Amino acid sequence: MVNESMAKHCWPGQQAIGGRIHAGNPQKGWPWATIVGIVANTKLGARDETGQRSWYAPEEQSSALFGEDASGTLARAAGGYIALRSALPPEQMTQTLRSTVAGIDPVLALEHVQPMSDVISDVEAPRRFNTDLITAFALGALLLAVTGIYAVVAFSVSLRTQEIAIRMAWALQRSGIARLVLLSGAKMALIAASWA
């Protein structure tokens, strides 16, 4: 079986089912495999990565596809993934999985047994770090911008203390003074934004 990406790449505009592929070196005497089905694309890495071209074969056909050496063992080690869904806690499920696999084949090694949440977290860790770094820089830039605007408005108000005192003497309320200062700051911000 091949995934959709491989079907489109190897048999563009054609039906992939019935097509043939050769595993490994074409000079070897290994048999050709016939495509019997197409499956959806899967991703082993991050969600935004493009899907890889993949093909799948039954475990019983590994020796036929990859060949055996003189001792009768596979020339290339077989590997794969086991995914389980359970209501049990991950620690308990790990022990159950290990005991079940040992009951089937005591020499079969299980590596990297971990909950799916940890797998996804490991895959997304670089993007999460980049996002956190960009967020920190953005917050720093925002803090600098707010500090700069505050400094300019404070300087502008300090230059206009006499004007503000006269306006207050003419019975202008605090809200009117605040509106005057904020409008002045907004005008300066618009002027600065038009220059940028």
C-alpha positions as CSV (number, residue, x, y, z in Angstrom):
1,M,0.0,0.0,0.0
2,V,1.2,3.5,-0.7
3,N,0.1,6.9,0.7
4,E,-1.6,9.6,-1.4
5,S,1.7,11.6,-1.8
6,M,3.6,8.6,-3.3
7,A,0.7,7.7,-5.5
8,K,0.5,11.2,-7.0
9,H,4.3,11.4,-7.3
10,C,5.0,8.0,-8.9
11,W,1.9,7.6,-10.9
12,P,0.8,11.2,-11.9
13,G,-2.6,11.2,-13.6
14,Q,-2.8,7.4,-13.4
15,Q,-4.3,4.8,-11.1
16,A,-1.7,3.7,-8.6
17,I,-3.4,0.5,-7.7
18,G,-1.9,-2.3,-9.8
19,G,1.3,-0.4,-10.2
20,R,4.6,-2.0,-9.1
21,I,7.5,-0.9,-7.0
22,H,10.9,-2.4,-6.1
23,A,12.2,-2.2,-2.6
24,G,15.9,-1.3,-2.3
25,N,18.5,-1.8,-5.0
26,P,17.0,-2.7,-8.4
27,Q,20.1,-4.8,-9.2
28,K,19.2,-7.2,-6.3
29,G,17.0,-10.2,-7.1
30,W,14.2,-9.1,-4.7
31,P,10.7,-9.3,-6.1
32,W,8.6,-6.4,-7.3
33,A,5.7,-5.4,-5.0
34,T,2.2,-4.7,-6.5
35,I,0.2,-1.8,-5.1
36,V,-3.1,-3.0,-3.7
37,G,-4.3,0.1,-2.0
38,I,-3.9,3.8,-1.2
39,V,-4.0,5.2,2.3
40,A,-4.2,8.8,3.6
41,N,-1.0,10.8,4.3
42,T,0.3,10.7,7.8
43,K,2.9,12.9,9.5
44,L,5.6,11.8,11.8
45,G,6.8,15.3,12.6
46,A,5.2,18.7,13.0
47,R,1.7,19.4,11.7
48,D,2.9,22.0,9.2
49,E,5.5,19.8,7.6
50,T,4.7,18.4,4.2
51,G,3.7,14.7,4.1
52,Q,6.4,12.3,3.0
53,R,6.0,9.7,0.4
54,S,5.5,6.3,2.2
55,W,4.7,2.8,1.4
56,Y,3.5,0.0,3.7
57,A,3.9,-3.8,3.6
58,P,2.5,-6.6,5.8
59,E,5.0,-7.8,8.4
60,E,4.9,-11.3,6.9
61,Q,6.3,-10.0,3.6
62,S,9.4,-8.3,5.1
63,S,11.7,-11.2,4.3
64,A,10.3,-11.4,0.7
65,L,10.8,-7.6,0.1
66,F,14.1,-7.0,1.9
67,G,15.7,-10.3,1.5
68,E,17.5,-12.6,4.0
69,D,21.1,-13.0,4.7
70,A,23.0,-16.4,4.9
71,S,21.8,-17.0,8.4
72,G,18.2,-16.7,7.4
73,T,17.6,-13.4,9.3
74,L,16.4,-10.2,7.7
75,A,19.1,-8.2,5.9
76,R,17.5,-5.0,7.3
77,A,16.0,-4.7,10.7
78,A,12.3,-4.3,10.8
79,G,10.8,-1.5,12.9
80,G,7.6,0.3,13.5
81,Y,5.3,2.0,16.0
82,I,2.6,0.8,18.3
83,A,-0.1,3.3,19.2
84,L,-2.6,2.5,22.0
85,R,-5.6,4.3,23.3
86,S,-6.6,3.5,26.8
87,A,-8.4,4.9,29.9
88,L,-5.5,3.6,32.0
89,P,-2.8,6.0,33.3
90,P,0.3,6.0,31.0
91,E,2.5,4.4,33.7
92,Q,0.2,1.4,34.1
93,M,-0.4,1.2,30.3
94,T,3.4,1.0,29.7
95,Q,3.8,-2.0,32.0
96,T,0.8,-3.7,30.4
97,L,2.2,-3.1,26.9
98,R,5.7,-4.4,27.9
99,S,4.2,-7.6,29.4
100,T,2.0,-8.2,26.4
101,V,4.8,-7.7,23.9
102,A,7.1,-10.0,26.0
103,G,4.4,-12.6,26.0
104,I,4.4,-12.5,22.2
105,D,8.1,-12.3,21.6
106,P,10.5,-12.1,24.6
107,V,13.4,-10.7,22.6
108,L,11.5,-7.9,21.0
109,A,12.8,-4.6,22.3
110,L,10.5,-1.7,23.0
111,E,12.1,1.8,22.8
112,H,10.7,5.2,23.6
113,V,7.5,4.2,25.2
114,Q,5.8,7.5,26.1
115,P,2.3,9.1,26.2
116,M,1.2,10.8,23.0
117,S,1.1,14.2,24.8
118,D,4.8,13.9,25.4
119,V,5.4,12.9,21.7
120,I,3.5,15.9,20.5
121,S,5.2,18.2,23.0
122,D,8.6,17.0,21.8
123,V,7.6,17.6,18.2
124,E,6.2,21.1,18.9
125,A,9.0,22.2,21.3
126,P,11.1,24.1,18.7
127,R,8.1,26.0,17.4
128,R,7.0,26.7,21.0
129,F,10.5,28.1,21.7
130,N,10.4,30.3,18.6
131,T,7.0,31.6,19.5
132,D,8.0,32.3,23.1
133,L,11.1,34.1,21.8
134,I,9.2,36.2,19.3
135,T,6.6,37.0,22.0
136,A,9.4,38.2,24.4
137,F,10.8,40.5,21.7
138,A,7.4,41.8,20.9
139,L,6.7,42.6,24.5
140,G,10.1,44.3,24.8
141,A,9.3,46.4,21.7
142,L,5.9,47.3,23.1
143,L,7.4,48.3,26.4
144,L,10.0,50.5,24.6
145,A,7.2,52.1,22.5
146,V,5.0,52.8,25.5
147,T,8.0,54.2,27.4
148,G,8.9,56.4,24.5
149,I,5.4,57.7,24.1
150,Y,5.1,58.4,27.8
151,A,8.5,60.3,27.7
152,V,7.4,62.4,24.8
153,V,4.0,63.2,26.3
154,A,5.6,64.0,29.7
155,F,8.1,66.3,28.0
156,S,5.3,68.0,26.0
157,V,3.3,68.5,29.2
158,S,6.3,70.0,31.0
159,L,6.7,72.5,28.2
160,R,3.0,73.5,28.5
161,T,2.7,73.9,32.3
162,Q,2.0,77.6,32.1
163,E,-0.7,77.0,29.4
164,I,-2.3,74.3,31.5
165,A,-2.2,76.6,34.6
166,I,-4.0,79.4,32.7
167,R,-6.6,76.9,31.4
168,M,-7.2,75.7,34.9
169,A,-7.6,79.3,36.1
170,W,-10.3,79.7,33.4
171,A,-12.2,76.9,35.1
172,L,-11.1,74.0,32.8
173,Q,-11.8,70.7,34.6
174,R,-9.2,68.0,35.0
175,S,-11.0,65.9,32.4
176,G,-10.6,68.7,29.9
177,I,-6.8,68.9,30.7
178,A,-6.5,65.1,30.4
179,R,-8.3,65.2,27.0
180,L,-6.0,68.1,25.8
181,V,-2.9,66.1,26.8
182,L,-4.2,62.8,25.2
183,L,-5.2,64.5,22.0
184,S,-1.7,66.1,21.8
185,G,-0.1,62.7,22.4
186,A,-2.3,61.1,19.8
187,K,-1.4,63.8,17.2
188,M,2.3,63.2,17.9
189,A,1.8,59.4,17.6
190,L,0.0,59.8,14.2
191,I,2.8,62.1,12.9
192,A,5.4,59.6,14.0
193,A,3.5,56.7,12.4
194,S,3.3,58.5,9.1
195,W,7.0,59.0,9.1
196,A,7.7,55.3,9.7
